[in-house]
Amino acid sequence: MSRRRVFYATGAALAGGMVVTGGALSDRLSDAEREMILQVARAGAVYPVEPPGFGEKGSALSRATMARLMEAEARLSPSRITLVRRGAQSLIAEGLRGAGQASLLAGVGKVANGPERDALVAAVQLAVATVIRHLAPDRSVPAEGWVGGLALLHRRQEQPRRLRHLTERD
């Protein structure tokens, strides 16, 4: 097969929604899934406390941007993208897209107690890697701890509350 034919066949396969290897063209998140994960990143940037910057400029909240999310997403394998997608979709299915922070945190705790916990941890880790670049988006730490804490609060029927820094306390 000539290079030109391979080029056209590849383009046709991609345009048709199929990768040449035969898998579905789903190695990237949808806009809705990205928005959901960015919402989690923004919540995690302040709950339970602002994470350290590890030398990065700006507050954690200022680093929770779509551009940074897409950079972290580009570091994921296709299999991890699939897991992240399921996690984001589980939050969307709970009606948490666009929800306030308190509802989002409570909803994460609820989902964490269900069958999609591993997928949720993967989605949260992508959110973490969005805010803190040196943390790998394809690992489970520190997302596992954050999700586990919210799951415990949900089981106890307690609302998550942000901790104040020592300098803010009375």
Kinemage of the C-alpha trace (Angstrom):
@kinemage 1
@onewidth
@group {chain A} dominant
@subgroup {mainchain}
@vectorlist {calphas} color= white
{ca met a 1} P 0.000 0.000 0.000
{ca ser a 2} L 1.428 3.390 -0.928
{ca arg a 3} L 2.000 6.129 1.648
{ca arg a 4} L -0.781 8.161 0.100
{ca arg a 5} L -3.259 5.289 0.467
{ca val a 6} L -2.175 4.717 4.082
{ca phe a 7} L -2.598 8.458 4.756
{ca tyr a 8} L -6.094 8.511 3.252
{ca ala a 9} L -7.101 5.279 4.968
{ca thr a 10} L -5.899 6.628 8.303
{ca gly a 11} L -7.769 9.902 7.793
{ca ala a 12} L -10.933 8.091 6.795
{ca ala a 13} L -10.711 5.815 9.825
{ca leu a 14} L -10.222 8.753 12.164
{ca ala a 15} L -12.997 10.747 10.544
{ca gly a 16} L -15.276 7.765 10.933
{ca gly a 17} L -14.560 7.675 14.662
{ca met a 18} L -12.251 4.710 14.603
{ca val a 19} L -8.549 4.605 15.299
{ca val a 20} L -6.490 2.530 12.846
{ca thr a 21} L -5.935 -0.064 15.577
{ca gly a 22} L -9.674 -0.649 15.659
{ca gly a 23} L -10.516 1.088 18.970
{ca ala a 24} L -13.039 3.846 19.342
{ca leu a 25} L -11.804 7.405 19.014
{ca ser a 26} L -12.208 8.094 22.696
{ca asp a 27} L -8.744 8.899 23.927
{ca arg a 28} L -9.798 12.383 25.032
{ca leu a 29} L -12.423 13.581 27.470
{ca ser a 30} L -15.583 15.370 26.406
{ca asp a 31} L -16.136 19.020 27.278
{ca ala a 32} L -18.699 18.030 29.925
{ca glu a 33} L -16.272 15.557 31.513
{ca arg a 34} L -13.502 18.176 31.541
{ca glu a 35} L -15.827 20.724 33.127
{ca met a 36} L -16.775 18.211 35.814
{ca ile a 37} L -13.142 17.410 36.606
{ca leu a 38} L -12.247 21.103 36.634
{ca gln a 39} L -15.079 21.653 39.105
{ca val a 40} L -13.528 18.944 41.316
{ca ala a 41} L -10.102 20.597 40.928
{ca arg a 42} L -11.518 23.911 42.121
{ca ala a 43} L -13.148 22.257 45.129
{ca gly a 44} L -9.968 20.370 45.968
{ca ala a 45} L -7.982 23.595 45.720
{ca val a 46} L -9.668 24.835 48.886
{ca tyr a 47} L -11.018 21.716 50.651
{ca pro a 48} L -10.157 20.744 53.297
{ca val a 49} L -7.280 23.261 53.092
{ca glu a 50} L -5.389 24.805 50.189
{ca pro a 51} L -2.690 22.355 49.053
{ca pro a 52} L 0.931 23.503 48.944
{ca gly a 53} L 2.208 25.111 45.759
{ca phe a 54} L 5.470 23.134 45.539
{ca gly a 55} L 7.118 26.182 44.012
{ca glu a 56} L 4.345 26.979 41.542
{ca lys a 57} L 3.108 30.555 41.360
{ca gly a 58} L -0.375 31.591 42.396
{ca ser a 59} L -2.964 30.064 44.670
{ca ala a 60} L -4.156 26.503 44.164
{ca leu a 61} L -7.478 27.879 42.961
{ca ser a 62} L -5.772 30.059 40.341
{ca arg a 63} L -3.995 26.961 39.007
{ca ala a 64} L -7.269 25.061 38.450
{ca thr a 65} L -7.603 26.023 34.778
{ca met a 66} L -8.812 24.283 31.643
{ca ala a 67} L -5.381 24.693 30.017
{ca arg a 68} L -3.663 22.926 32.912
{ca leu a 69} L -6.334 20.213 32.942
{ca met a 70} L -5.733 19.529 29.265
{ca glu a 71} L -1.959 19.384 29.868
{ca ala a 72} L -2.478 16.792 32.607
{ca glu a 73} L -4.978 14.887 30.457
{ca ala a 74} L -2.395 14.642 27.657
{ca arg a 75} L -0.156 12.685 30.058
{ca leu a 76} L -2.741 9.909 30.500
{ca ser a 77} L -2.814 6.566 28.723
{ca pro a 78} L -5.970 5.616 26.785
{ca ser a 79} L -6.900 3.058 29.463
{ca arg a 80} L -6.579 5.655 32.209
{ca ile a 81} L -8.675 8.106 30.145
{ca thr a 82} L -11.422 5.466 30.070
{ca leu a 83} L -11.307 5.170 33.863
{ca val a 84} L -11.263 8.964 34.325
{ca arg a 85} L -14.218 9.271 31.949
{ca arg a 86} L -16.250 6.799 34.017
{ca gly a 87} L -15.435 8.741 37.164
{ca ala a 88} L -16.477 12.066 35.650
{ca gln a 89} L -19.646 10.512 34.228
{ca ser a 90} L -20.546 9.060 37.629
{ca leu a 91} L -20.432 12.578 39.106
{ca ile a 92} L -22.434 13.997 36.201
{ca ala a 93} L -25.014 11.212 36.623
{ca glu a 94} L -25.409 12.292 40.278
{ca gly a 95} L -26.384 15.739 39.014
{ca leu a 96} L -23.209 17.380 40.338
{ca arg a 97} L -22.158 19.266 37.220
{ca gly a 98} L -22.535 22.926 38.102
{ca ala a 99} L -23.453 22.126 41.722
{ca gly a 100} L -22.171 24.265 44.570
{ca gln a 101} L -19.108 23.216 46.486
{ca ala a 102} L -20.975 21.745 49.468
{ca ser a 103} L -23.210 19.631 47.204
{ca leu a 104} L -20.231 18.561 45.098
{ca leu a 105} L -18.196 17.420 48.108
{ca ala a 106} L -21.166 15.523 49.560
{ca gly a 107} L -21.821 13.977 46.147
{ca val a 108} L -18.207 12.852 45.786
{ca gly a 109} L -18.579 11.137 49.162
{ca lys a 110} L -21.753 9.402 48.003
{ca val a 111} L -20.222 8.208 44.716
{ca ala a 112} L -17.095 7.078 46.588
{ca asn a 113} L -19.209 4.599 48.526
{ca gly a 114} L -20.488 3.012 45.315
{ca pro a 115} L -19.150 0.726 42.601
{ca glu a 116} L -17.365 3.527 40.686
{ca arg a 117} L -14.899 4.380 43.462
{ca asp a 118} L -11.785 3.460 41.447
{ca ala a 119} L -13.015 5.504 38.496
{ca leu a 120} L -13.796 8.400 40.805
{ca val a 121} L -10.287 8.256 42.288
{ca ala a 122} L -8.850 8.371 38.752
{ca ala a 123} L -10.932 11.453 37.912
{ca val a 124} L -9.972 13.167 41.168
{ca gln a 125} L -6.290 12.408 40.573
{ca leu a 126} L -6.511 14.169 37.219
{ca ala a 127} L -8.007 17.130 39.088
{ca val a 128} L -5.116 16.999 41.567
{ca ala a 129} L -2.529 16.881 38.770
{ca thr a 130} L -4.234 19.919 37.255
{ca val a 131} L -3.556 21.964 40.385
{ca ile a 132} L -0.180 20.413 41.281
{ca arg a 133} L 1.812 19.674 38.118
{ca his a 134} L 4.505 17.542 39.689
{ca leu a 135} L 1.948 14.940 40.817
{ca ala a 136} L 1.266 12.227 38.264
{ca pro a 137} L -2.279 12.115 36.860
{ca asp a 138} L -2.113 8.340 36.465
{ca arg a 139} L -1.503 7.476 40.132
{ca ser a 140} L -3.963 7.309 43.022
{ca val a 141} L -2.165 9.351 45.671
{ca pro a 142} L -3.304 11.802 47.072
{ca ala a 143} L -6.737 11.364 45.431
{ca glu a 144} L -7.404 8.123 47.305
{ca gly a 145} L -7.083 9.888 50.659
{ca trp a 146} L -9.269 12.839 49.641
{ca val a 147} L -11.984 10.577 48.227
{ca gly a 148} L -11.729 8.250 51.226
{ca gly a 149} L -12.239 11.121 53.629
{ca leu a 150} L -15.326 12.309 51.780
{ca ala a 151} L -16.650 8.739 51.658
{ca leu a 152} L -16.257 8.444 55.440
{ca leu a 153} L -18.063 11.747 56.019
{ca his a 154} L -20.893 10.549 53.765
{ca arg a 155} L -21.235 7.292 55.717
{ca arg a 156} L -21.360 9.326 58.946
{ca gln a 157} L -23.914 11.659 57.331
{ca glu a 158} L -21.661 14.646 58.022
{ca gln a 159} L -21.260 17.628 55.721
{ca pro a 160} L -17.645 18.284 54.646
{ca arg a 161} L -16.309 21.554 56.055
{ca arg a 162} L -13.255 23.477 55.033
{ca leu a 163} L -10.556 23.689 57.696
{ca arg a 164} L -9.244 27.107 58.492
{ca his a 165} L -5.495 27.679 58.566
{ca leu a 166} L -3.951 28.293 61.966
{ca thr a 167} L -3.528 31.980 61.097
{ca glu a 168} L -7.270 32.264 60.444
{ca arg a 169} L -8.327 30.626 63.702
{ca asp a 170} L -9.430 32.575 66.772
